[in-house]
């Protein structure tokens, strides 16, 4: 019996201790989080749902006192009360009362602080609202003034543009009349010029026809070299080189021109560059009117084939040949009288075509 009572007293004391810890925890939560905070205790939330911190605190304190009383009843049932336990209970009750007063003081301080901050914020927002209203009124007045100014400027600008448009239109009309008169005069002049050009074109066509007839009656000079001639007829090919070419099966100018200059350079004493120059000389000497000296002048001027000669500009080629001829005359390779004329160069180009 004594053992059961001891267990019951121990359980009641333990539950009382838990209630005291819950009261302390709710007091700390109230101080830290402030009034109005909600909590959900494990056991109480199943019955009451979410509770405010103040309610939870008072429930915890009430439960603590109730459990504390129950524990005391169980302890002192049928036994005289122990003075030490009574003192302890009184001390705990005094501590709980002091804790409650401290919690109430802290809660009041927090509420007062919130009220003070609310007043300060209301004063600040009131001042900001007043300043904003004043600035808005001032801005509206400024915008209205600017609107009137813009309206006046636009009206003046429209009037000025209309006046300038009328003036410009009259001036343009007068200018157009003058331009029309000039255009009519130019048109008549163009018609007259067209008639003159037509007559000149007819005269040029007649002259061209006469020149063609004259050129047709002219007998061109025969070519200095033909494809059936011997390779030795080409300037620069002597008997020894001619013999070497015949050993390669080259027996005529035509065969020499159709042979790759690289092959000639590999099989004979001349290089393939020299072979190219000899083939260029042969091509140019096959143009009527071009002799060996003329071919050398053309090669030095950059013309190394009949095709290149056919597309040359007469004046440009004449200048190049004249520059080379001057050097040859100075070196006594050519006499001044042997230098070709523009007419001869023109005939070369025409014959090359």
Secondary structure, DSSP 8 states (H G I E B T S, - for coil): -HHHHHHHHHHHHHHHHHHHHHHHHHHHHHHHH-TT-EE--TTHHHHH-SEEHHHHHHHHHHHHHHHHHHHHHHHHTTS---HHHHHHHHHHHHHHHHHHHHHHHHHHHHHHHHHHHHHHHHHHHHHHHHHHHHHHHHHHHHHHHHHHHHHHHHHHHHHHHHHHHHHHHHHHHHHHHHHHHHHHHHHHHHHHHHHHHHHHHHHHHHHHHHHHHHHHHS-----S--TTS-GGGSTT--HHHHHHHHHTT--SHHHHHTS-HHHHHHHSSS-HHHHHHHHHHHHHHTSTT--HHHHHHHHHTT--SHHHHHT--HHHHHHHHHHHHHHHHHTTSS-GGGS--HHHHHHHHHHH-
